[in-house]
Amino acid sequence: MIEKDIHTITVVSGLPRSGTSLMMSMLFAGGLPLLVDDVRQADDDNPRGYFEFEPVKKLKTNHSWLPLAQGKAVKIVSALLLELPAEYRYRILFMQRSLKEILTSQRRMLNHRGEHDDKTGDAAMEAIFTRHLQHVEHWLSLQANMPVLYIDYAQLVHSPSVLVHNINMFLGGWLDEHKMASMVDPNLHHQRIDPPNGLDGIN
């Protein structure tokens, strides 16, 4: 019988629109409790919900809620990972997705909200995101209390079985892999730029 780790905090991270909500839904289906609230409701951009916890946004100034996350999964955007205090143990599931897809998805979400993105072009934003990811990944590599599993979003959506098993082993091996994989729907892979394995694009 594999015992659940009730002290380590599982963090689902990555850039916005990189598949973090999908990962949270998979973990919950597999049996891992989540630290979430209902402040941000599901919408057309995330029909299954955002799985967010509002206090995370103020992590830089207040992390008193972190004990609530022990033994659970919480979503923390990559820009805030560096604010995690060293006295806790974490396991980081870091979502990786084509930057072109992320930018297209962000633009689509802003349009749905009637908001306008800034005047920074896609090429400039790609460069900014690339530097940010390099910085965060280097920082994570130096943290002894934060093992990281990097997860390719496209591979997860279209060939989930191997990655689901890897995720389960990374988190202790007690999750229900069948239920986790059942949450994956290739039709939710919008804004795909490069169809994997010869598959046609899904919009």
C-alpha positions as CSV (number, residue, x, y, z in Angstrom):
1,M,0.0,0.0,0.0
2,I,1.5,3.3,-1.1
3,E,1.1,6.0,1.5
4,K,0.1,9.5,0.4
5,D,2.4,12.3,1.2
6,I,0.5,14.7,3.3
7,H,3.2,17.3,3.7
8,T,4.6,18.0,0.2
9,I,2.8,20.7,-1.9
10,T,2.1,19.7,-5.5
11,V,2.4,22.9,-7.7
12,V,1.0,23.0,-11.2
13,S,2.8,25.8,-13.0
14,G,3.7,27.2,-16.4
15,L,2.8,30.3,-18.4
16,P,-0.8,31.3,-18.6
17,R,-2.7,29.3,-21.2
18,S,-0.2,26.5,-21.1
19,G,-2.5,23.7,-19.9
20,T,-2.3,24.2,-16.2
21,S,-6.1,23.9,-15.8
22,L,-6.2,20.6,-17.7
23,M,-3.5,19.3,-15.4
24,M,-5.4,20.3,-12.3
25,S,-8.5,18.6,-13.5
26,M,-6.5,15.4,-14.2
27,L,-4.9,15.4,-10.7
28,F,-8.3,15.8,-9.1
29,A,-9.8,13.0,-11.2
30,G,-6.8,10.8,-10.2
31,G,-7.5,11.4,-6.5
32,L,-5.3,14.3,-5.5
33,P,-7.1,17.0,-3.4
34,L,-6.9,20.5,-4.8
35,L,-6.6,23.9,-3.1
36,V,-9.0,26.0,-5.1
37,D,-11.9,28.4,-4.7
38,D,-14.8,29.4,-6.9
39,V,-13.8,33.0,-7.4
40,R,-13.0,32.5,-11.1
41,Q,-15.8,30.7,-12.8
42,A,-15.6,28.4,-15.9
43,D,-16.2,30.2,-19.2
44,D,-15.8,29.6,-23.0
45,D,-12.0,29.7,-22.7
46,N,-11.8,27.2,-19.9
47,P,-15.1,25.3,-20.0
48,R,-14.1,22.9,-17.2
49,G,-12.9,25.7,-14.9
50,Y,-9.7,27.5,-13.9
51,F,-9.0,25.6,-10.7
52,E,-7.5,28.7,-9.1
53,F,-7.0,29.9,-5.5
54,E,-7.1,33.7,-5.2
55,P,-4.6,34.1,-2.4
56,V,-1.9,32.7,-4.8
57,K,-1.9,36.1,-6.6
58,K,-0.5,37.7,-3.4
59,L,2.1,35.1,-2.8
60,K,4.9,37.7,-2.8
61,T,3.5,39.5,0.2
62,N,1.5,36.8,2.0
63,H,2.1,33.0,2.0
64,S,0.4,32.3,5.2
65,W,-2.0,30.0,3.3
66,L,0.6,27.6,2.2
67,P,0.0,25.0,5.0
68,L,-3.4,24.6,3.5
69,A,-1.8,23.3,0.3
70,Q,0.2,20.5,2.0
71,G,-0.9,17.2,0.6
72,K,-2.8,19.0,-2.2
73,A,-2.2,20.5,-5.6
74,V,-2.3,24.2,-6.2
75,K,-1.9,26.2,-9.4
76,I,0.8,28.8,-9.3
77,V,1.8,30.7,-12.5
78,S,5.5,30.5,-13.4
79,A,6.2,34.1,-12.5
80,L,5.4,33.5,-8.9
81,L,7.4,30.3,-8.4
82,L,10.4,32.3,-7.2
83,E,8.3,33.6,-4.3
84,L,7.8,30.2,-2.8
85,P,9.4,30.0,0.7
86,A,12.1,27.5,1.2
87,E,10.8,25.9,4.4
88,Y,8.2,23.8,2.5
89,R,8.7,20.7,0.2
90,Y,7.2,21.0,-3.3
91,R,6.8,18.9,-6.4
92,I,6.5,21.0,-9.5
93,L,4.5,19.9,-12.6
94,F,5.6,22.5,-15.2
95,M,3.5,22.7,-18.3
96,Q,5.3,23.5,-21.6
97,R,3.4,24.6,-24.7
98,S,4.2,26.3,-28.0
99,L,4.6,30.0,-27.4
100,K,2.8,30.8,-30.6
101,E,-0.2,28.8,-29.3
102,I,0.0,30.5,-25.9
103,L,-0.1,34.0,-27.5
104,T,-2.9,33.0,-29.8
105,S,-4.9,31.6,-26.9
106,Q,-4.3,34.7,-24.8
107,R,-5.4,37.0,-27.6
108,R,-8.6,34.9,-28.1
109,M,-9.4,35.1,-24.4
110,L,-8.9,38.9,-24.3
111,N,-11.2,39.3,-27.3
112,H,-13.9,37.2,-25.5
113,R,-13.6,39.6,-22.6
114,G,-13.8,42.7,-24.7
115,E,-10.3,43.6,-23.7
116,H,-7.4,44.7,-25.8
117,D,-3.9,43.3,-25.6
118,D,-0.9,45.7,-25.5
119,K,1.0,46.9,-28.5
120,T,3.9,44.4,-27.9
121,G,4.2,42.2,-31.0
122,D,4.2,38.5,-31.0
123,A,7.9,38.2,-31.8
124,A,8.8,40.5,-28.8
125,M,6.5,38.6,-26.5
126,E,8.0,35.3,-27.6
127,A,11.4,36.7,-26.7
128,I,10.2,37.9,-23.3
129,F,8.5,34.6,-22.5
130,T,11.6,32.7,-23.6
131,R,13.9,34.7,-21.3
132,H,11.4,34.3,-18.5
133,L,11.2,30.5,-18.9
134,Q,15.0,30.2,-19.1
135,H,15.3,32.2,-15.9
136,V,12.7,30.2,-14.0
137,E,14.0,26.8,-15.2
138,H,17.5,27.7,-14.2
139,W,16.3,28.8,-10.7
140,L,14.3,25.6,-10.3
141,S,17.3,23.5,-11.1
142,L,19.0,25.0,-8.1
143,Q,16.2,24.3,-5.6
144,A,16.8,21.1,-3.6
145,N,13.3,21.1,-2.3
146,M,11.5,21.5,-5.7
147,P,11.9,18.5,-8.0
148,V,10.3,19.3,-11.4
149,L,8.6,17.3,-14.0
150,Y,8.3,19.1,-17.3
151,I,5.2,18.2,-19.3
152,D,4.7,18.8,-23.0
153,Y,1.1,20.0,-23.5
154,A,0.7,18.7,-27.1
155,Q,2.0,15.3,-26.2
156,L,-0.2,15.1,-23.1
157,V,-3.3,16.0,-25.1
158,H,-2.7,13.6,-28.0
159,S,-0.7,10.7,-26.4
160,P,-1.5,10.9,-22.7
161,S,-0.8,7.4,-21.5
162,V,3.0,7.6,-21.0
163,L,2.9,11.0,-19.5
164,V,0.1,10.2,-17.2
165,H,2.1,7.3,-15.9
166,N,5.2,9.5,-15.5
167,I,3.1,12.1,-13.6
168,N,1.7,9.4,-11.3
169,M,5.2,8.0,-10.5
170,F,6.5,11.5,-9.9
171,L,3.8,12.2,-7.4
172,G,4.1,8.9,-5.5
173,G,2.4,6.3,-7.7
174,W,-1.0,6.1,-6.0
175,L,-3.1,8.1,-8.4
176,D,-5.7,6.5,-10.7
177,E,-4.1,6.8,-14.1
178,H,-7.2,5.7,-16.0
179,K,-9.3,8.5,-14.5
180,M,-6.5,11.0,-15.1
181,A,-6.3,10.1,-18.8
182,S,-10.1,10.2,-19.1
183,M,-10.0,14.0,-18.5
184,V,-7.9,14.5,-21.7
185,D,-9.9,15.7,-24.7
186,P,-8.0,16.4,-27.9
187,N,-10.8,18.7,-29.0
188,L,-9.8,21.1,-26.3
189,H,-6.5,21.7,-28.0
190,H,-7.3,25.0,-29.7
191,Q,-4.8,27.3,-31.4
192,R,-2.6,24.4,-32.4
193,I,0.3,25.5,-34.6
194,D,2.2,22.3,-35.3
195,P,0.0,19.2,-35.5
196,P,1.8,16.4,-33.6
197,N,2.5,13.0,-35.2
198,G,0.8,14.0,-38.5
199,L,-2.6,14.7,-36.9
200,D,-4.8,17.3,-38.4
201,G,-5.3,20.6,-36.6
202,I,-8.1,21.0,-34.1
203,N,-9.7,24.4,-33.7
